[in-house]
Amino acid sequence: MSKMKILHMYADMLDLYGDSGNMEIIKYRCTQRGIGCVVDTYSIDSPMPDFSAYDMIYIGGGADLEQQHIADDLLKCKEGIAAAHASGVFMLLICGGYQLMGKYYRDADGNDIPGLGLFDYFTVAPSSRKKRCIGNIVVRTTFTGKPVDVVGFENHGGQTQGVKSPFGEVRFGNGNCSKSQYEGFFQKNVIATYLHGPCLAKNPEISDYIISYCLSRNEGSPVKLAPLNDKLEHDCRKVMLDRLVK
């Protein structure tokens, strides 16, 4: 039987707006297809895992305080995470997880929280904590090979700059910076985004892209997933799209 093995990092600290629910969605969609799914957790002072032994690494969102708490520990993982990324392990990064894979995150007080520098972007928060990108967001993506409008909720002060390959184009909301044209960061084996919600509950195409990628990588050839009944998800998303996008 096909199986996915996932490492959920800092699940006890990075869980804004139900971000841990993304793992529940992956497990559910795997189970419905008879695909095994194991989710291990890693947090501060856990034994150092073999990151390359996983199919996917997941990091959710957190506020400045949580990011400061995990920063030193995350740096200890740099070599292992970089090797996993280079080998093709999939990475789903939400908000704080997204920011900390860049060069650095500069908070509202001007303090730099070092990132892993895995990617070239960086994030700077405005000096006023009242200036935030917050609210519903719609992003048009083409990661499946055709246009897909994904929906979510963003709440971030940080302005992420220097992104060369965004996840998608903003149709409603802010994105990487206040009123920016693009949102998130994308590579074949990386989706980094500010979309909370949890993101995967609202956008089944993202879940299935990840599952298909991981299984195809394991099998060494493309894997086509059996379709699921996503009528409820699509109907709910249509309500939001009709409300937000004219």
Number of C-alpha atoms within 10 A of each C-alpha: 5 12 17 19 16 25 23 21 19 23 18 12 18 24 21 18 18 14 24 22 18 22 20 15 18 22 20 14 18 20 13 12 13 13 16 14 19 12 17 14 15 15 16 16 7 10 8 12 15 13 20 18 12 19 23 26 24 21 25 30 29 21 16 17 10 15 22 17 13 17 16 14 14 20 16 12 15 16 12 16 23 17 14 21 18 13 11 17 23 25 26 21 24 28 26 25 24 27 32 28 25 22 19 21 27 21 20 16 11 12 13 15 21 21 25 22 17 16 17 14 21 23 24 20 22 16 13 10 13 8 13 18 22 15 13 18 25 26 25 19 20 13 17 11 7 8 12 16 18 23 25 23 18 24 19 24 25 26 21 24 14 13 18 11 12 20 23 24 18 22 21 19 23 26 31 28 22 17 12 13 17 21 29 26 22 20 13 12 18 20 20 24 28 28 27 28 21 23 24 23 20 22 20 18 17 20 21 21 15 21 26 16 23 25 20 14 16 15 11 9 10 13 15 12 13 9 10 11 7 12 9 10 13 14 11 11 19 14 10 16 18 9 9 15 10 7
